[in-house]
Structure formats: C-alpha cells, structure tokens
Amino acid sequence: MSTGTELAWFKSSHSGSQGDDCVEVAVTEQAVHVRDSKDTGLPHVAVGRGEWARFTSYVTGG
C-alpha cells in the first residue's frame, strides 16, 4: 500500500525488548497504519482513526 508520502513509523511501547513480537504504527490525519517491524517490506494495514480508538479501547479493557 503506497500513500504517496513517507510515513513516520514508531515502535509500540508494548513491543518485546528482544526484537520479537514488534509492531510499528504511523499516524496520519486520515488513518493509523500498522506493520510488522520484523519485515517492513510486507504490506501494512491502515484503519480509520475512530476505528483505531475503538480497537485500542477494547483491547485495554476500556
């Protein structure tokens, strides 16, 4: 998936410290992009910011 601009990726604070189980996210005005940091060449997932907020609220028990 190409957005036409370079995304500013950052690693989740919940990623493993051994370099495993890592995800990275990049936030834009329209979406939150999520990718596997171990293989950044794979396609990433993009979801709307509202959907991302609902997802993170759900997984954190909110």
C-alpha positions as CSV (number, residue, x, y, z in Angstrom):
1,M,0.0,0.0,0.0
2,S,1.5,3.3,-1.0
3,T,0.3,6.5,0.5
4,G,2.3,8.8,-1.8
5,T,4.3,10.2,1.2
6,E,6.8,8.7,3.6
7,L,5.2,7.6,6.8
8,A,6.8,8.3,10.2
9,W,6.8,4.8,11.8
10,F,7.4,4.2,15.5
11,K,7.5,1.0,17.5
12,S,4.8,0.2,20.0
13,S,5.8,0.7,23.7
14,H,4.3,-2.8,24.2
15,S,6.7,-4.5,21.8
16,G,9.1,-7.1,23.1
17,S,12.5,-6.0,24.2
18,Q,14.2,-8.9,22.5
19,G,13.3,-7.7,19.0
20,D,10.4,-10.1,18.7
21,D,6.6,-9.5,18.6
22,C,7.0,-6.0,17.4
23,V,4.6,-3.8,15.6
24,E,5.1,-0.3,14.4
25,V,2.5,2.4,13.8
26,A,2.4,5.6,11.8
27,V,-0.4,8.1,12.3
28,T,-1.7,10.4,9.6
29,E,-4.7,12.7,9.5
30,Q,-6.9,10.1,7.9
31,A,-5.6,6.8,9.3
32,V,-3.4,4.8,11.6
33,H,-1.1,2.4,9.7
34,V,0.2,-0.8,11.4
35,R,3.1,-3.0,10.2
36,D,5.3,-5.8,11.4
37,S,8.6,-4.3,12.3
38,K,10.5,-7.5,11.6
39,D,9.6,-7.4,7.9
40,T,8.8,-3.8,6.9
41,G,8.6,-4.8,3.3
42,L,5.3,-6.6,3.8
43,P,2.1,-4.7,3.2
44,H,0.7,-2.8,6.2
45,V,-2.8,-2.3,7.5
46,A,-4.5,1.1,7.6
47,V,-7.6,1.8,9.7
48,G,-9.5,5.0,10.3
49,R,-8.6,6.9,13.5
50,G,-12.0,6.4,15.0
51,E,-11.8,2.6,14.4
52,W,-8.3,2.6,15.9
53,A,-9.5,4.4,19.0
54,R,-12.3,1.9,19.5
55,F,-9.9,-1.0,19.0
56,T,-7.4,0.2,21.5
57,S,-10.1,1.0,24.0
58,Y,-11.4,-2.6,23.6
59,V,-8.0,-4.3,24.0
60,T,-7.2,-2.2,27.1
61,G,-10.5,-3.0,28.7
62,G,-11.9,0.5,28.3
